[in-house]
């Protein structure tokens, strides 16, 4: 299938490489040409364009079968969330209409759920936009679903929890760099998923999902920062960085919800390479050359 990845960065590049390995022609849209050599090497045809601006569909002389919208906001960019989840979505819909796309997968966020809900949440849990970011995320979902209803394209929404892997991950960085955990965040719930498992979820969504479905993408076991840090400390034989500093805004506040992935596993047969943080973080520690410290430590 001719596949267009809108926002071919951290997630999109990994997805494009997986699709190319399966023989799909893949195009990756980015604002910069900086990593074109990497994309070419992975079998992805780079397309330099700003997805919020009109006219980029003219880069294609043929229809597109599959499109994946996985653009992500840059924290340093003013109005980043509005640019990606409002301006970008509206322009992408306009351009994809011209390309006759058959299937669209939109990578949203479990941030649409109210973090103050002390319960397990499923796709049937009513979303509650408690801040501007959540309102933009919810609006983006509705715009894509409406596009599916009016165009006939099959649209699938993936609500993804906190991604890590391949050198990224807020909590692993926090362990090594600080600041120390605050009392109010030690026992909050965090929902995570390895990037490779998100790629797997995207593949099954493209290949098997009925139109209009929404799926949570998260691992099998929510955890708490306190439990995660204790696990890391035991395996590495060292305490977390005890540094003071300003807690990034994205991780302030409560986290009471635990996100269920049951629908994605039962309906589409999604399987995880890293079912919990233990397997995923162990892989990251190996990548960093920190695992195992001793032959005995590799058993944990």
C-alpha positions, 0 to 999 in steps of 0.5 A, spaced: 500 500 500 502 507 498 503 510 505 504 517 507 507 518 514 505 525 516 510 527 521 516 522 520 520 523 526 521 519 532 515 514 531 513 515 524 521 513 522 520 507 525 513 506 522 516 507 515 522 503 516 517 497 518 512 498 512 518 499 507 521 492 510 514 489 508 514 492 501 510 498 502 512 504 498 513 509 503 513 517 503 515 521 510 513 528 510 517 533 514 519 540 515 526 539 514 531 535 510 536 534 515 535 527 516 533 525 509 539 520 508 537 516 514 530 516 511 532 514 504 537 508 508 530 506 511 526 505 505 522 512 506 522 517 500 522 524 504 517 529 502 519 536 505 513 540 507 510 544 512 503 540 513 500 546 516 501 549 509 496 548 503 499 545 497 503 539 499 499 534 496 501 536 489 508 533 491 504 526 489 502 524 482 498 518 484 493 516 490 495 515 497 492 508 500 494 509 507 496 515 511 498 516 518 498 522 522 503 522 527 506 529 527 508 531 534 508 538 537 515 541 539 515 543 546 520 549 544 515 552 539 510 557 541 502 554 540 505 548 538 499 544 540 494 548 536 499 548 530 499 540 530 492 538 533 488 544 530 491 547 524 495 541 522 489 536 522 485 541 518 490 542 513 491 534 512 484 533 512 484 538 506 490 535 502 488 528 503 481 529 500 485 531 494 489 524 494 483 519 495 486 516 501 483 510 503 485 509 510 487 514 516 490 512 522 491 518 527 495 517 533 492 521 539 493 521 546 490 518 552 491 525 555 484 526 553 482 522 559 481 526 565 487 524 570 483 525 576 479 519 574 481 514 580 479 508 576 481 504 570 479 507 563 477 504 557 475 507 550 468 507 553 470 512 558 467 519 557 473 523 555 473 530 559 477 536 556 480 539 563 485 543 559 487 547 553 491 541 550 486 536 552 481 540 548 485 540 542 486 533 542 479 531 543 477 536 537 482 533 533 479 526 534 472 529 532 475 532 526 478 526 523 472 521 525 468 527 521 472 526 515 471 519 515 464 519 515 463 524 510 469 522 505 468 514 506 475 513 508 476 508 514 479 512 520 482 509 526 484 513 532 489 510 537 490 514 544 497 513 546 500 513 553 507 515 554 512 513 549 519 511 551 524 507 547 530 508 542 533 513 547 527 517 549 523 516 555 521 521 561 522 517 567 528 514 565 531 520 564 529 523 570 532 517 574 539 519 571 538 526 571 533 528 577 530 532 579 528 527 585 521 525 586 516 530 589 511 527 595 505 528 591 508 524 585 511 518 588 504 514 588 501 517 582 499 512 576 503 512 570 501 509 563 507 507 558 508 504 552 515 502 548 515 505 541 516 499 538 509 496 541 506 503 538 509 501 531 506 494 532 499 497 534 499 502 528 501 496 523 495 492 526 490 498 525 492 499 518 491 492 516 485 490 520 481 495 524 474 496 522 473 504 520 471 509 526 474 505 531 478 508 537 483 504 541 488 505 547 495 503 546 499 502 552 502 496 556 499 491 560 501 494 567 501 501 569 506 503 575 508 509 579 514 513 579 516 510 586 515 503 584 519 504 577 525 508 581 525 502 586 526 497 580 531 501 577 535 502 583 535 495 585 537 493 578 543 498 577 545 498 584 545 505 585 540 510 587 536 515 583 539 522 582 538 526 588 537 533 585 533 539 585 530 542 579 523 545 576 519 539 574 517 539 567 510 542 566 507 536 562 508 532 569 505 536 574 499 534 577 495 528 579 495 521 575 489 517 578 487 513 571 490 507 569 489 505 562 486 499 559 489 496 552 484 490 552 480 492 546 486 493 542 489 486 544 482 482 543 479 486 537 486 486 533 490 481 536 495 486 538 501 483 542 507 486 545 514 485 545 514 489 552 508 487 556 511 491 562 516 497 564 520 491 566 522 488 559 522 495 556 526 498 561 531 492 561 532 493 553 533 500 554 538 499 559 542 494 555 542 499 549 545 504 554 550 498 556 548 498 563 545 491 563 547 486 566 551 489 571 553 482 573 551 475 570 547 474 577 543 481 575 540 479 568 535 474 572 531 480 575 
